[in-house]
Amino acid sequence: QPKPYSPCVRFGWYSDGAALLWKTEKFKVIDDECIDVDGNSKTLVVKGSFEGGAAYRNQVYIIVPLQIKGTDKCIVVAATHLKAKGGATNEQIRQSQASELRRRSEQMADELKELGWTEVNILILGDFNSEPDSESVRSILHEKGNWKFRSAAANDDDDSYTTWKTRKSGTTRRVIDYIFHTGEGGLQCKEVLSIPSDEVLERTYLPGFRYPSDHLLVAAKFHAGKSRRNDQLPEVSSSPFEWLTNFQSLRHLVLPSYIVGDVSPPPPSSIGSASHKHKLKLNALHVGCGTSTVGESLLCLREKDVCGNQLQYGHVVNVDIDKDALGVMQHRWRQRELQTQQLDDITLGVMDWRYLDFKSEESCRLALDPLYRNLLQLSPNHSNNELGGYFDLVLDKSTLDCLLCSETDVVSVFLCEVYRALRIPTLRSESSLDEDYKYSSGGVYVLVTFHPLEFIQQLLAELPGAHLEIEYEVIKRKADIVNTIDALEVDEVVSGKNQSEFDPETHLPPASSAWISGSFSPDENYRKTITVFTCRRLPNPKQEESNQTYTLDRQLVREHIESTCDKWYQTTSPMVTNEREATLRLDFKNAILSQQRAESSLKEEEVTLDLKTCYELMFTEEEKQVLPFDYFIEDWEAYCQNLRTGEDFPRQGMTINTAIDFLKEMQ
């Protein structure tokens, strides 16, 4: 729900406001099932601005009734962001807004009970901009009425905080973000996310690189108690949703023949009078799988070449950080597998689901190393005892996109693990006629991404230590809802025929970036296309075949990621635009004139202004909140030291050209 008068809009951005997100496999909106007294469908979801004058109406809220799937329980969830800034007047506004939010949430909960829901609870979440002893918080926690609220966290702890930041008035550390809840029907708060210790934060407190918001994440785990249907397996009646694009739009890029490349099984040989056909079974790693059914589709692929050899995926490993999603999809697969076992003509491969958090080295090793060890056991003559190289395909549907919004350490771990997972190409090995064909092509990383083509090319093509053959294709997005959990069906493909049968309209030119000269300018095709990169691992020409390394230098990879991101954003979203430079030059000129220094024999470009004046001219009020004057001075001293300036360099002030160069170096 956007704010009506958001300052973000004035700067060319989307409005800020309030949002609620929920897992559709766990919750369902109680909406279309509600009928009013006249028999008409009734919408219960409420969202909008608070009541009152202009000072009240610029804050918004959302209230959504959610059913816990597979149970007779529901929760009214409200989210908001109350009036900011201190003072009695603003606190009075917040108190009114908090009271209204509680009243509206209780009204919805009471209405649900009237509609027949027996177990109803309320969660109120948000940034209240008020401390625990404020009237705003008391408006939620007071004991009046039929609903009793409590806070999920022990906010009376002197060491607790949800924000810790420096402003003009000084540094403040306080609790202003909350999760309030009722406790009917056994709803209990079981766990609260701990706050980071003081020594973990950077010297600038919040925001910082480790915690890039001026508020900490406030999170809690709740248990809803027993249900009449608590003996059920995870709810999977809701259809998995392929939000990025469906499998059919990608199939031609993950066919076994495409992944194997120019290394194919030999033609069938004769054993007596019988023709012997070869089988080629590939291994696939699906990273960030979520509730996608791509793994199922891969395992159902059966491809035959012109000689009758069969190519297919024999082992698909799905990894994700969401344990609930993994459980739901594993249960779904078991249901489909049981139905398929009744069919005599289908032999399934192996499907795995594994928890993997790329922030944790231990998590990576627990999830993947057993597979790598198995490969070593199957290849006793392999002289390289490094663990890795198990997968012919690593499929990534926008997981790298998400991680690039995180810390570079996580991205470096991810790319190193992807490269480590890819099969190393070797010379064609001999195959006995009564064994499956052993092939030798390098593994392929298939990346589906929203990021600009040039950025991803720089990131992957220059990855330190990696040897990749990179191609790309732009396709139209085709989101899809998977409506079935019936028996699996084989997806038969004949090499050389089906590959060209997909929609020719999927061949599109690269999408242009929505960022132009620092402003967000999406065109009509924004987010309607995606780029698919295929990155085939090549042998390292500097290493012997028996000593090919699986791993990359993580430190070098991290530095490369940082450098690539810095260069890209300096180009696409520069801190010093032509407009800003022109404005700054004019401001410097006016400042020089106001100080009556126009009679100086120096040119305007040579006149030095003191650092305090430069600071006021160079930065907006929003930027000054992030960069106080003291930190500006530290950056200036580091800038001078990096330049190795001599004694004649004016360290106590800046010329206009120095100021512009300083801003560019800051970015």
N, C-alpha and C positions, 0 to 999 in steps of 0.2 A: 504494500500500500504506500504510494509515494506521498511525500509532504507537499502541501499545496504551494508553499513559497520557499522551496529549497534554495539555499545559496549555491548549490552545485550547478543548478541550471544556468545561473548567470555566467559561469565559467565554461559553458559548453558541454557539461556532463549530464548524465541522467540524474534524476532526483534521488536523494536518500530517503529513508522512511523506515518501515517495519516489514518484516517478512517472517513467514512460518514455513518450515519444510518438514516433511515426514516421510518415512519409508512406506511405500505403498504395499509392500508385502506384509507389513505388520498392522497398518492402520487403514481404515476406510472412512471417508467423510460421510457423516450422517446428513444426507441432503435430499437425494431424490427419493428416499424411502418415506419422507415425512409428508403427510397429507393434512391439509387444514380441514375445518368443519364443513366446508363446501365441497370437499372432494378434490381440491386442486393441489398440485405439487407445491411444496413450500420450501423456500431456501432458508436455512438456519444460519449460514455463514454471515458474520457481521464484520464490516470494516469501514473505516472512515476517520474523520477528524473529531476531536473532542468538542464538547459544547462550550459556548462562551464567546467572548470577543476575539479579536484578531490574535491576541497573544496566546489564546488557548487553542485556536483552530489549526495552528501550524504543526501540532504534534498529532500523530496518528496511532491507530491500533488495529489489530486483526484478532477476531475470535472465531475459532473453528471447532466444531464438535466432531470428535474422532471415535470410531468404534475400534476396540482391540480385536482384530480378526480372530475368528474361531471362539469368541467368548461373548458373553452377554454384558460386557463392561464397556463403558464409554468415558471419555475424558474431554472436558471443555478446555481448550488450550488458547490462552490469550498472550499476545506479544505486543510490546509497545516500547517507545523511547520518549520519556517525559521531558518537559521543559528544562533547558540547560541554564547554567550560571547561578551564582549565589544570590543572597539577599532575601528579605522577607516577602517581597512581592512575588518573586519567582517561586519561592517555596509554597506560597498560597496557591499559585497556579498548579503546581505539581500535586498538591494535596487534593485539589478539586478533580484533576485528571485521574489520580489513583482511585478516588472514591467512585468516579463514574465507571472506570474499568472494572472494579470489583462488582458494582451494581449490575452492569451489563452481563458479566460472566455468570453471576448468580441467577439472573433472569433466564439465561439460556439453559443452565443446569436444571432449574425448576421446570422449564418447559419440556425438557427431555424426560423428566420423571413423570410429567403428565402424559407424555406420549407412550409410557409403558416401560422405560428403561429403569431397572431396579438399582443398578450400581453405577452411580455417576460421581465423578471427581472433577476438580478444577485445578489447572496449572496456570499460573500467571508469571510470565517471564519478561524480563526487560531491563533496560538501563533507566533507573529511576532518578538519577542525578541527585540523590538524597541519601544521607547516611542512616544507619539503623535506628537512631533515636529521633528521626524526623517525623513530622506529622504525616508526610506522604506514606512512609512505611507503616506508621500506626494505622492509617486508613485501611490497609490490607489486613493487618494482624489483629485488629480489635475483635472482641468476643461477641459483638452484637449480631443478631440474625441467626439464621439456621445453618450457616456455613462457617466452619472454623478453619483458619489458615495458619500455617507455620512456614518458616523459612527452611530451605533445604540445607543451608550452611549455618555454622555457628558464627554469626556476624559480630558477636560481642567480644570476640578475641581481639586483643590489642594489636596482634601481629598480622591480622587478616587485612587483605586489601584486594580490590579488583581493578584499581587504577592507581598509577604512581607516576606523576608527570610534572614537568616544570613549565610554568607560565610566567608572565610578567610579574605577577604577585608573589611568586616563589614556587617552592616544590610542595605538592600535596600528595598524601598517601591515604586512601580511604576506600571504604566499601560503598559502592553505589549501584551495583548490578545484583539482581536477585532472581531466585526461583522460589516462588511461593506455591504451596500445594495444600489441598485438603487431604483427609485420610479416611474416607468412607470405603467400605468394602475391601479393606485390607491393603489399600494403596500405601506403600511404605517406601521411604527414601533409604536405599541400601548403601549407597556409595556416593561421595562427592569428590570431584576432581580437586586435587591438592594444588595450592598455589606455589609458584617457584620460590626458592629461598633467596635471600637478599644477594648472596654472592653469585647467583646464576645470572641476575640481570646485568645489563651493561651499565656503564657509568651514566648514561643518559636516561636510565630507567625506561619508561615507555613513551613512545614506541621505540623499538630497536630492531636489529636484524634477527635476533632470536624470537622476539615477540613483537611482530610488526604492526600491532595496533596499540592505541593508547589505553585500551582496556584488556584485561585478561579474559580468556574463555571461561565462562561459568557453566559447569556441566554437572549433572547428577544422574544416577541410575535408580529407577524405581521398580518395585515389584508389585504387581497388581493383585496378588493373592490367587487363591485357587478359583477355578472356574468349572462350570458344569461340563466343559469340554477340554479339561486340562490334560487328558490322556491322549490328545491328538498329536500327530506329528506336525512339524512346521506347516503353516498355512501356505499352500501353493496354488489355490484356486484362481488367484489373480494372475493375469497373463504377463510373462516377462516382456519388457518393452525395450526394443533395440532403438534407443534414442538417437544414436549417432548416425547409423545407416544399417540396413539389413545385410544378411549374409550374401544374398544373391548379387548385390552390387559389388561385392568383394571376391566372389568365388573364383573368377578367372585369375586372380592374383595369388591365390593360395592353393590352386590345383597342384597335386603332387608333381606332375610333369613340369610345371613352372618352377616349383621350388627346387627340384632336382637339376633343372637347367639342361646344359648340354651333356650331362652324364646320364645315360639311360641304360637300362638292362640290355644285355646282349640278346640277339635273336634266339628263339627257342632252339634247343638242341634235341637230337634224336637219341632216345635210349631204347634200343631195340626198335620196335615199330611205333612206339608211343612218342608223341611230341611232348617235350617237357617245358612247361611254362614257368617263368620266374615270378616271384612276388617281391614287391618292394614296399616295406613298411616304414613310415616316417614317424618321428616324434615331434609334437607341437607343444609349445608353452604359451598359454593365453594369460597375459599379465593384466591385472586390474579387471578381472572378468565380471565382477558384480553379478547381476542376474541375467547376463547375456547368454543366449543359447548357441553362440558361435561354436563352442566346444562340441556340442551335440552334432552340429552340421558338419564339422570337420571329420568326426568319427564315422559319419554316414557316407562320406565320399568314397566312391569306387571308380577308379579310372583305368581304362585299358588302352594300351597302345596298339598300333596297327599289327604288331606281331602276336597280340594276345596276352602279353605280360600284364599283370595287375599291379597297380600302384594305389596305395591307400595310407591313411594315418592309422598306426597301430596303438599309439599311446598319446593321449591328450591330457596335459596337466593345467588345471585352472588355478590361478593364485589371486588372492585379494586380501585386503586388510579387514574386510567386513565379514566377521565369522557368521553372522546371521544370514547374510546373502549366500555364503558358501553352503550353509546347512540347508537352506531352502532349495538351492539348485541341485544339491546332492540328493535330496529326497525326491525331487522331480525326476531326476535321472533314474533313480531306483524304480519308480513307478513305470517309466517308459521301458526300462530294461526288463522288468518282469513280464510286461505285455509282449515284448519282442521275443523273449525266450520261447514263447509258444509257437513261433514261426520257425520252420525247419531250415529255411533257405537264407537266414541272416546270421552271420557270425560277427559279434561285436568285438571291438578292440578294448583297450583299458582306458578308463576315465578316472582321473584323480582330482580332488579338490584339496588345496593346501593353503593354510594361513601364511601370509608373507607380508612383512612390513619392511619396506626398503630403508626406513630410518635405522633399522637395527641389523648389524652385521650377523648377530646370532640368529635372528629370524631367517635371514637369507641362507645361512648354512644349514639350519634345521630343515628348511623346506627343500633345498636343491641338492645338497651334498650326497644324500642317499642315492639319488639317481645317477650322479656322477661316479660314485663308487661302483655301482652296478655296471656301468659302462667299462670301467677298468677290468672288472672280473670277466666280462665278455670279450675283452681284447687283451689277452695275456701277453701278446707280443709287442704291445704298445710300450715304447721305452719311456714316454713322458708320463710321470706319475701325478701330474697336476690334475686337480678335479675340475671338470667342466666339459664342454663340447658335446652335450647330449642331444641337443635339439636341432632339428632340421628347419623348424619354423618357430620364430618368436613373434606372436601377434599382439600388437598394442593399439587398442582403439582409444586414443586420446589420453592414456595414462601419463605419457611424457608431458602432454599439455598441462595437466593438473600439477605435476611435480615441478614444472618450471615456474609455477607461482609460489613455490615453497623455497626452502633453503638450498643453496647450490650443493651443499654436502649430500643432500638426499638425491639430487639429480645425478651427481657423479657416481654414487653407489648404484643407482638404477642403470645407467649406461654401462658401467663396468660389469654389472651382473648380466645384462643383455648380451654383451660381447662374449663374456665367459661362457654363456649358455650355448652359443652358436657352434655347430659342428665345424671342426677344422677340416678343410679340403685336403685330401691325400691322393696319392697315385691310385689308379684303379687296382683294386685287389683281386686276386684270383678267387673264383667261386666254384665250389664243386657243384655238379649238376643236380644233386639231391638236396641242396640247401637254398635258402632264400638268397637272392642276389645281394651282395654287399657293395654298396655304392660309395662314392667318394666326393660328392659335391659339397661345397661349403654351405653352412646354414644361412638362412635368410631372415632378416629382421623386417617385418612388414609393419610400418607405422602409419596409422590413420590420424591426421592432425588438422587442426584449425590454424596453426601458426603459419605465417607467411613462408612461401616457398624458399626465398633467399635466406631467411634466417635458419631454417632447418638444414638447408644445404651446407651452410657455413658450420653449423654445429656438428654435423655428422661427418662431412667430407674431410674436415681437418681435425678429427678426434685423435689426440695424441696416441701413437702406437697402434692404431686400428688400421686395417687394410680392408676396405669395403668398396664394392662396385655398386654405385647408387643410381637408381632410376626413379622416376616419379610419374604419377598419373593423377589428373584431377577428375573427380567424378561427382555426380549429383547425389545429394543426400536422399536416402529413401528409408525414413523411419518405419518401424514395423512393430505391430503387436502380435506376439506369438500366441495363438489361440488354442493350442492343442497340447495334451499330454498323452496322446495315444501312442500306439506302438511305433517304433522308429521305422523309417522307410529308407532304403538304399538310394542314394543320389548317384546314378550311373552316368559316367562321362566317357566319351571316346576321344582320345588325344587327337588334337588337330582339328576337331569339328566343333565341339561345344564351346571352346574358348572364344570364338568369334561371334557367338550368338547373343551376347548381352547387348543392351540398348546402345546404339552408336552415339546417342546424345550424351552418354557419360563421358565421352572424350571432349574435354573442355580446356580452354587456356587457363593458365595459373590465375588464381584470384588475386586482385590487387589488395594491398593492405588497407584496412579501414583507418589507419593512422597516417595523416598527411600533415607534415610540418608542425607536429605537436598537438594537432586537434583530431578528435574522433569524428570521422566522416564516412560512415558506412554507405555503400552503394546499394542498389536494389537487389544484388545477388549476395549480399553479406549473409554468411552462415547458411547459404543454400548449396554450397559446394564444399568439398573437403579434398585435401591432397593426400594421396597414398604413396608413401615411399617404400621401395623395396631395396634393401641394403644387403647384398650378398657378401659373405665373408670370403676373402681371398687369402691364399697362403702368403706368409711373410717371406719375401725373397731373400732376406738376410739371415734366415734361420733354416737349419736343416729340417727335412720333413719329420724326422723322429723327435725333433726338439722344438716343435711349434708351441708357443706359449698361449695359454688361455686368457691370462689376466692382463689388465692394463694398469698403468700407474695412476692410482686414484688421485694423488695430489696434482699431477699434471692435467688430468681430466677436469678436476675442479677449477683449476686456474684457467683452462680453456673455456669452460662454461661461463665463468665470470667475465672473461675478456670478450667473448662473443656477445653476451647480453649487453655489456657496457657499450660496445661499438654500435650494436643494433639500435638501442634506445637513444643513444646520442644522435643517431641519424634520423630515426623516425619520430622521436619525441624530444627534441633538443631543449635543454634548459634555456639556451640563448637563441631565441628566434630572431628573425630580421626585425619584427615589430618591437620585441623587447629591447633589442640593441638600439634601435632608433629612439625609443622612449628614454632609455638610460642615458644616451648621449645628450639628449635635450635636457634631462634633469640635471646632469653634471654641469652643463653650460649655464643653466639658470642658477645653480648653487654658486658657481664661480662669480657670476654677476652680482648675486645678492651679498656676497662677501666683499664686494668692491675691489675685486682683483682683476678687473678687466683691463686696467691700465698697465698690467704686467707685460713685460717684453716677451714672456713665454707664450707659445701657442696654446690654444685650449687643450690640445692633446697632451701637453707637457705639464699642465698645472696639476698639482697634487692636492687632494682634499683629505682631511683627517679621517681616520678609520670610523669614528662614530657617525660622521656625516655619510660616508660611503655605505655603511651598514643600513642606514635609514633609506637611502636612495635605491639600493640594489635589491632589496627583498620586500615582498608583499607581507601584509600582516599575518597571513596564514603561514608563510614560510618562516617568519620570525618566531612563531610559536614552536616550531620544530627545531629552529636554530637560534637559540639565545645568543646574545652578544658575546658572552664568554666563550662559547663554542666557536663562534665566528673568528674570534681572535686566535684560538688554537689552530683552526684551519688555515688562517693567514700565515701564522708562523711556520706551519708545515709546508705551505706553498713556497714561502721564501727560502726555506732550507732545501727543498727539492730543486729550486732554480740555482742553488749555490751562488746567490747574489753577492756582489761585492759591497764594500762599505758605502759606496756612492748610491746604492739602491735605496729609495725612500721607503724604509720599512714602517714609518709612522703614518703613511698615507698611501693613496692610490691615485694614479692617473686613470682616465676613462678607459684607455686601452688595457691597462693592468687589471682593472675591475672586470672587464669582459673576459679576459683570458682566465682570471681567477674563477669566474662562474663556470666556464667550460671545464676547467680542471676539477672543480667540485663534482660535476656530474660524472 
